[in-house]
Structures are given as C-alpha cells and as structure tokens.
Amino acid sequence: MDTWKRKLRMGMVGGGQGAFIGGVHRMAAALDQQIELVAGCFSQTPENTRLTGEQLYLDPSRCYPDFQQMAAAEARLPDDQRIDFVSIVTPNVSHFRIAKTFLEAGFHVICDKPMTYSLEEAEALVPLVEESGLVFVLTHNYTGHPMVRHARSMFQSGDLGTVRKVIVEYLQDFLMVPHEKLGQKQAEWRVDPSRSGIGGTLGDVGTHCVNLLEFVTGDPITELCADKSTFLPDRKLDEDVNALLRFKGGGKGVLTISQVATGEENGLRLRVYASEGAIQWQQENPNSLEVYRYGKPRETLTRAQGYLSDAAAKCTRVPTGHPEGYLEAFATIYCGAVEAIRAHIDGKPLRIEEYEVPTVYDGRRGMQFVERAVASCEQGSTWVNLE
C-alpha cells in the first residue's frame, strides 16, 4: 500500500511509568494524525512495560521485555503489520545500542538528544546510518518552531547579512535541589556520568544551544573556550558552563548555560547580531521574533502572519492569536521524519541533506561540542577547535 494512504506505525523504546520525555514524544507523534503507536519496550522492568502498554491500549503481545526481542520480533512480522520506525526515548547511555539494533533490523529511527553517550559512539553511528540508507532523525525540537524557521530563512536569504555576534543562553534551576537523592528519575541519570557521559548541563541543554544557533545562522562554530562549574556537593558533572565562541564567518559569540540558575524555568534565548540586522527569539515566548535594523523601529513579527516565510507557514497549525509551543515544535520534527520515512518506503528516498529536521550529523556535532568543551575546561579554559 502507498504509505500516503495510511498512518505510519511507530514503536517506542523507553518512556514508561515515571518518565517524562516519552509522553512528550507520544503526544507529538499523535498531533498531526500521521502516526500510530503499535509496539514498545517502555522500561528495563517488564512489569513497567506491561503497565505502560495497558495504559496506552496496546496489544500485550507487542509490549516486549527488552529492545533486542522487540527488534527481532517486529522484523519477523508481515510488512503490513510491523513497525515502520522506532522512537528512542531512553537515557543517552543506551541510544547507540538501541539505534544500532533497529537499524540492523531494517527500521528507521527517531532518537532523543543528545544522540549518544560519547563522541566515539556518535562517530560509529554515522556510517551505520549512511550504509543502511534508512532515515535517522534527532529530536532537537526547538528547530521546529515557526519563528525559528523564519529566522533561519532570513539568514539563508542574506537579508540579515553576515553574523557578527551571537549570544545564546539556556538557563534553568532544575538542579538547584539534589533531586537525584530524592528519587527523581529525570535528575538521577542526568547527574550520573555512567549514564549521561562526560557532560551534564553541556549535554542536556548545551547541545540544544549549539544546534539552534547553527540551524538559524548557518554559520558553524570553529573554536570555543569554555569554563564549567559544579556547585552542589557530591555531583560529578557540570551544572553551569560559560563559553566564548568563534564562527567560520568571522563572528564571535557567547554561550551561557546553567541548571542551577535560581528562578529560571526554561530560559532558552538566542540573539544574533549581523551586518544588516539582528534577531532575538525566546523559547518561553516562542510565537514572536524580534527583528532589529539600524536606525529603524524595532519589529515584532508574530506567528501565522502572511508576511512570514514559506518555511514558517509550513509548520504553522492554527490561526493568529492561538499560541503554538513546545508540543507543536516537537510534532514538526515528527512531521519531517514522517515525510522522509514515507519517501523512503515509497522508493523515493531523500538525501540526508534534504531533510528539514536534525539528522545523525547534527547528533555527531552535538557530541563534538560536548567533548571539546570539556577538553577546553580541563586544559584551563584554553581555545580548542570545533570542526
């Protein structure tokens, strides 16, 4: 059957009882009515998987005790029953093993960020994806906002000129309290090097900053100089990081991230100052984009207006005045993945460079950033290359 005449079938690994991001992925996947969740291994604990499957009204025979059995069993099903792709929403220490297993079983993959536990794993995953010819999408969801897409189009068209200065920040107070000692699953793995890798806040929110600024400007970071701090006792990973950036086009930047910034909730903000103008976008107010021009009144562009780019219009769902936010941006990533997966199944695969969503290359880039930022810190905050 032509895949444009049916929903795509999704499997999920992770996202069981007590998890956060799995529920977000399920809501996002369902939003545009393109996807149906049909199978999963939601936890390392079979009972958790069973309960999650019951809550999601899934066939118990397709709620698997581990991801290896899931991949093998789904691969044996007829083409009109098996999953089309898997969504990986586990801590990043297991991303590589799960992605490798499903790619080798012939399934497309959508993966939460950061992509892997280490740069070594990221480097190994890239050729696996390339050789498989399958779709691999990374859910850097903030690139799915209409106003972010419009800002990107302004730089792509040359309307704003060349980048001179970038300030990107992501401030939270999520780890102000030692939640990991109080049984909160979201904190437990994020502060644990054995599950999170060498970067704490660097991996959790720093990779979002790098992905967002490079997505919007198209101007990659070439060098960075970083300083990291850990304030709460017994923690081994960074909670707060500041970095200076140098860009390929000659511009400079500042990155500041923290998960111990008192009173901050989810303060992702991007400011880009270029030769012909500037933009400012904030995740906590995502439906507008500030545009500055020298000697002219400041403009506030808002979502769903006819003056915006086709790129913004494509991921706009409701009329003006109705806010679109976090879930819709996530859903835009899923829509991009669906488009690529449908094209592949129908024998007309897109080149990775044609995807409108983050790819395995973005995942590798994020892990390069984490490793090089940590190296800079450990060398006394020296300049290091990021190319």
N, C-alpha and C positions, 0 to 999 in steps of 0.2 A: 504494500500500500504506500502511496505517496505520503511522506511524513507530514506534508502540509494539511492533510485531511484528518489528522489525529493528534492528540496530546503526546508529548514525549514522556517516556516512563523513567522516573528517577529512583535511584537507590540512595541511601544515606548511610555513612559510617560516622558514628558519634551522634551527639545531640540527644542523649537520653535524659532520664529524670535528673534534675538538679543542674542541667546545662543551660547556658544562655544562648549561645550563638546558633545552635541547631534550630531552635524555634524561629529565630530571625530568618534563617535560610528557608525554612519551610513556608513561612508566610510570604517571603519574597518570591519564591518559586511559584506559589499559587496565584499571585496577584493578577497576572495577565492571562490566566486560564490557558496557558500553553503547556503545563507540566502536571503530571500526576505522580505522587509518591506511591510506590508499589512494594518496596522492599527495604530492608535495613538491618544493620548491626549497630545498635544505638549505644552500646556500652560494652566494656570488657566483662561486665557481670551479666550473665544470661537472663537473670530474673529482671534486671532493669530493662533489658531489651524487650522481654516479654510484655512487661507493663507498658512500656512506651508504645509498642505495637498495638496493644489493646486500645490505648487512648487515641491512637491515630486510625483505628479501624482497619488495620492491615491484616492480610491473610497470615495466620500464625506460621504457616509453612515457609513463609518468605521473611521471617524475622530470625536472623541467623546468629549462632553463638559466637562466631568470630568472622572477621572480614575475609579471611582466606576461603572459608567454606562458602561465604556469600558469593565471592567472585566465581568460584568453580561451579556452584550450583546454578547461578544465573546464566553462565556461559553455556550450560547444557540445555537450557530451555529453548523452545522454538523462537524464531526471530520475532514473531508477533506477540510474544509474552515477556521476553527477557527485558531487563532494564536497557535504556539507551545510554545512560550515563550515571555516574556516581558523584555524589556531593560529599566531600570530606570536611568534617567539622570537629575534628579531634584536636587536642594539643599538638603543636607542630613537631614534637619529637617523633610522632608516628606518621606524619604526612608522606614522607618519601616511601616508606614500605607499603603503605596503602595504595598510593598512586601507582607505584611500580606494578603491584599485583593486578590492579584493574586494567592498566594499560596493556600488560602482557596477556590479559584475558580478552582483550579486544574492546574495552569500554572507554568512552570519552570520560573526562574528569573535570569537575569543578572543585576547586580547593580553596579553603580559607587561608588567610595570610597570618604570619609570614609563611612562605611556601614550604620551607624545610627547617630542620634543626640546625644545619650548618651550611656553609658555603660549599663544602665538599659534596654534600648531598644535592645541593642545587645544581652544581656543575654536572653531576651524574644524571640528573633528571632531564636536563635539556636534550641530550641526544636520544634519550628514551622516547621523549615526545616527538622529536623530529623523525626518528626512524619508524615510529608507529604510524605516523600520518594522522593520528587521532587528535581531537580537539582537547586542549587543556586551557582552562580559564581560571584566573586567580581573582578572588573577590575583594579587590580594593574598591570598596563600594562608593567612596566619595567621588570617584570619577564619573559616577552615574547621575549626578545632579545636573539638571538642565542648565543652570547658570555657570557651572564649571565647564560644561561642554561649550557654552557660548564664549567664555573667557578663552578657552583653547582656540576656538575659531578666530578670535580677534588676533591672536599671536600668529596663527597659521597664515592668515591673510596679509600679514605685515602691517596691519592697521596701527599697532602699538609700537612698532619699531623694534629696536634691539634691547635686550634685557640689560639693565644697569645694576639694579639692587633688588634682592628678594629677601623678605622676612617671612618665615613660616614658623608657626608655633602650634603645639598641641599640648594643652595644659589640663590636667585632671587632678583631683585629690583622692582618687580611687584607693591608693595605697597609703593614705595618711594613718590608717589604723592597721595593725597587724592581722588582717582578716585571715591570713593563712593559718594562724594559730587558733582561729575561732571556727574553723571548719568550712570556710567558704571555698568552694571548688575553683571559682574563677581566679582567686588570688593564689591558691596553693600551687598550681602548676606554673603560673607566671613568674613567681619568685624562686623557682627551683631550677638551678642550672641543668640538672639531669633531664628535665623535661622542656625547658624553654630555650636552652642553648646559652651562648656567651653574652647575649644581650637581653636585658629585661625590658625597660621602657624603650630602649633602642629598637627592639624587635616588635614590641606591641604597638607603639604609636609612631616611632621614628620612621619605620618603613612606609607608613601612610603619608608622612610629610614629604619624603623623597619622591614617592610615586606621584603625589598630587602636583608638586611643583614642576616636575619634569613633564608630566602629562600636559599641563596647562601651557608652559612656556616652550616646550620642545627643545630646551637648552640644557643639556646634561651637566651634572656636577663633574668636575675633573679632579678637584683636590678638596680636602677638608682638614680641619684642625679641631679636635674635639676635647671636651673636658667632662668627665662624668662624676657623679656623686651618689653616695648611699648614706642615708641619714638614720633610718631605723635600725636598731641593733639586731644582730643575727641574720640580716639579709646579706646575700652574696652578689646580687645583681644590681645594676644601675637603676636608680629611681628618678634621676634628674640628669639631663645632659644639655650642654650648650656647645654649638659648633659654628665655626666660620666656614664659609663655602666659597669656592671659585668655580665659575662656569666656563664652558667651552667658548662661548661667545665673548668672553672678557668681563662679564659682570661679576659682582660679588654678592654674598648672601649671608644671612644669619639664621640658624635653626636653633630653636629652644623648645625642649620637651620636658615634661615632668608629670609624674603621677603622685606627687606629694605637694602640689600647689594648692594651698588652703583655699577652699571656697570655689575652686574651679570645677566645672562639671564635665563638659566635653568640648573644651575650647580649642578647636582646630580653626586656625585662621591663616590665610595666605594673602600676602601683599606683594605685588610685583610692580616695580617702577622701571619703566622703559623710556626710550628716547622720544617717543611720540605720545606717551600717555601712561596711565597706571590703572591697575585694578585692585580691588580688595574684596575678598569673599570670606564669609564666616559660616562654619558648619551649623552653629546654633541659630543662625538666621539665613537658611540656605536659599530662600526664594528671591533674594535680591543680589545684585552685583554692583558695587561702587566703581565708577569709571571717572578718572581724573584726567584733565587736559590742561596744559599750562595756559594760564590767563583766561580760562573759561570756567563757567559754573560747573560744580560737581554734578554728576549724573547718578541717579539711582535707577538701574534697569531692573525690571521685575519679571518674574516667570510668566510664561504663557502669552506674551505680547507678540504682535505681528512683526515688530521691528527686530526680533531676535533671529539668530541663525537657524538654518535647517537642522543643524546638529542639536540645538536646544529643543526645537519643536518636536523632533523625533522621539525624545524621551519625556515629553510632557503629556500628562494623562487627563488633567482636569482644568477647567477654565480659570481665568484670573481671580485672585482673591481667595482661592481654596488652597491652603498650604500643601505642598508636597515635601516629603522629608526623607528620613533615614530608610524606611522600608521601601519606598518607591525607588530610591537610588540603588539599593540592593537589587530590586526587581529589574532595573535597567541592565545591570550586569548579567542577570539570568536571561533576559531577552537577547542580549548579544550572544551569549553562549548558545541559546536555542537556535538562533539564526545560523551560527557556524555549524552546529551539530546537524541541523536539517539539511544544510547544503552538502555536508559530508555523506550522510546516509543516502541522499538522492543522487550521489555520484558526481557532484559538482563542488568538491571541497575548496574552501577558501585558503589562500596562503596565510600563514600566521600574521604576516604584516598587514593583512586586510581586516583582521578582527577589530571591532570597535570597542573591545574590552581588554583588560590586562591579561597578559599571557605568561607563559613559562619564562620568557625573557625578562619580564618585569619582576617575577619572583626571584630570579637569579640576581637581578640588580639590587633588590632589597637586601639579600644576604651579603652581597658585596659591601653594601653600605654598613651593615652591622659589623662585619669583620674588620673593615678598615677604620671605622670609628673607634672600636675597641683597641685596635692597634695604635691609633693616634694617642688615645688616653694612656695606654701602658708605656708609651715611649716619651711620656712627659708632655703631652699635648703638642706634638710636632705635626707638621703638614705631611699628609700622606696622599697618594694618588687614588682616585676612584674612577678607573677607566677599564 
